[in-house]
Amino acid sequence: MYNYARRKKYPDTMVFLDVVITECCSLKCRNCSNLMQYYHKPENLDPEEVIASLRRIFKAVRVKQLKILGGEPFVSQKVLMRILEYLREEALDRIDEVEVITNGTIVPSEECIRSMKETPKLKVLFSNYGELSSKLEEFMQICRDEGIDCDVAETDYWWDFGGVNERDEKERRTQHRYDACYSRKHCNTLFRGKLYACPRQAHAIRLGISPEVEGEYVDVLNSENEDPAKLHDAIYRLIDRKERITMCKACGCDSNIKIERALQTERPLDVSHGS
């Protein structure tokens, strides 16, 4: 029903698209729901690959809200600026909003601030992790001074998504988790040329935690998807998919367990010992 209502209200439009531009982060959150804590050798993404993927997507569908994130996107300011340049010059008529999600630990360069200021429809959304977000107030004041829209997402806790081991549970429990999942409804993720149901799935495949299963993602840069009509249909098959994805067996997004936000770890966690 959710997808039916969404399609009726926004025909031929992806309501949400998360665009990952880096695996690197300025924090080491032990319970990151997007699995950043398992990256031992994180990398910045190739901006031209990201742009090539976006070009194809925008030929196939519009996007209501495009979110740029990592990791921490301001770790990779050159990549961010190149993508913002592309959005300004080629894609603004295909997007309603652009949000850059940050943890408030880095103050961008003057060049990066200027690039954001020159990008219409852009908003900076801060995740406030208290003392860890040490540059949040300074960065916010710069945004106010420069006329860049910004806001703060306040939270006193995180939800525990659990570790990365497959759960011993009945299939109907796993399917129910997928049916109710916030991420698959709001966080369809573009990562390394492929579109995934959620960021946890995308990073789990990259890290070797979950297998890459045909039909559970869209290979945007595949030659078959040069045809906008074919890519359009592939995107909506993913959005409308009723059968749960493989990674759902190793996800605890329905645990309803509150945990301390942004608790730090000294070093990346070992996937083989994920709990």
Buried (B, 14 or more C-beta within 10 A) or exposed (E): EEBEEBBEEBEEBBBBBBBBBBBBBBBBBEBBBBBBBBBEEBEBBBBEEBBBBBBBBBBBBBBBBBBBBBBBBBBBBEBBBBBBBBBBEEBEEBBBBBBBBBBBBBBBEEEBBEBBBEBEBBBBBBBBBEEBBBBBEEBBEBBEEEEBBBEBEEEEEBBBBBBBBBBEEEEEEBBBBBEEBEBBBEBBBBBBBBBBBBBBBBBBBBBEBBEBEEEBBBBBBBEEBEBBEEBBBBBBEBBEBEEBBBBBBBBBBBEEEEEEBBBEEEEBBEBEEBE
